[in-house]
Amino acid sequence: MTARTPIRSRTPATGVDTRLPWWALALPVAAFVALLLLITDPGQAHAAAGAGDPSVGRFLQALQQTLGR
């Protein structure tokens, strides 16, 4: 009678899920963008900005000038 040999998978079974939730990337990106907006115009920093906030346009212009160098 022969014994069966166990079949090993190529990936180790660690039991840890390596996938990140959506907010693990979204929150740092949102914080980074908020800090960049504060750097471009710290005098106009508000707790809640309106939809027609001109600081976003100034930020994009500063970003374009920086990348254009």
C-alpha positions as CSV (number, residue, x, y, z in Angstrom):
1,M,0.0,0.0,0.0
2,T,1.5,3.3,-1.0
3,A,1.1,6.6,0.9
4,R,-0.1,9.7,-0.9
5,T,2.3,12.6,-0.9
6,P,0.7,16.0,0.0
7,I,0.6,18.6,-2.8
8,R,2.2,21.9,-1.8
9,S,1.0,25.1,-3.1
10,R,3.4,27.7,-4.4
11,T,2.1,30.5,-2.1
12,P,2.8,30.1,1.6
13,A,-0.4,29.9,3.7
14,T,0.3,32.6,6.3
15,G,-3.4,33.4,6.9
16,V,-2.8,37.1,6.4
17,D,-4.9,39.1,3.9
18,T,-2.5,41.4,2.1
19,R,-5.1,43.4,0.2
20,L,-5.6,47.0,1.4
21,P,-9.0,48.5,2.0
22,W,-10.0,51.5,-0.3
23,W,-9.4,54.1,2.5
24,A,-5.8,52.9,3.1
25,L,-4.8,54.8,0.0
26,A,-7.6,57.4,-0.2
27,L,-7.0,59.0,3.2
28,P,-3.2,59.6,2.8
29,V,-3.8,61.0,-0.7
30,A,-6.5,63.4,0.6
31,A,-4.3,64.5,3.5
32,F,-1.4,65.1,1.1
33,V,-3.6,67.2,-1.3
34,A,-4.9,69.2,1.6
35,L,-1.4,70.0,2.9
36,L,-0.3,71.0,-0.6
37,L,-3.2,73.4,-0.8
38,L,-2.2,74.9,2.5
39,I,1.4,75.3,1.3
40,T,0.4,77.1,-1.8
41,D,-1.7,79.7,0.0
42,P,-1.6,79.5,3.8
43,G,-3.4,82.9,4.3
44,Q,-6.5,81.6,2.6
45,A,-6.9,78.4,4.6
46,H,-10.5,77.9,5.8
47,A,-12.1,75.1,7.7
48,A,-14.6,74.5,4.8
49,A,-14.0,75.9,1.4
50,G,-16.8,76.6,-1.1
51,A,-17.2,75.1,-4.5
52,G,-15.8,78.1,-6.3
53,D,-12.6,78.3,-4.2
54,P,-9.9,80.2,-6.2
55,S,-7.1,78.6,-4.2
56,V,-7.5,75.4,-6.2
57,G,-6.8,77.3,-9.4
58,R,-3.8,79.0,-7.8
59,F,-2.5,75.6,-6.7
60,L,-2.8,74.1,-10.1
61,Q,-1.0,77.1,-11.6
62,A,1.8,76.8,-9.1
63,L,2.0,73.0,-9.8
64,Q,2.1,73.7,-13.5
65,Q,4.9,76.3,-13.0
66,T,6.9,73.9,-10.8
67,L,6.6,71.0,-13.2
68,G,7.3,73.3,-16.2
69,R,10.8,74.1,-14.9
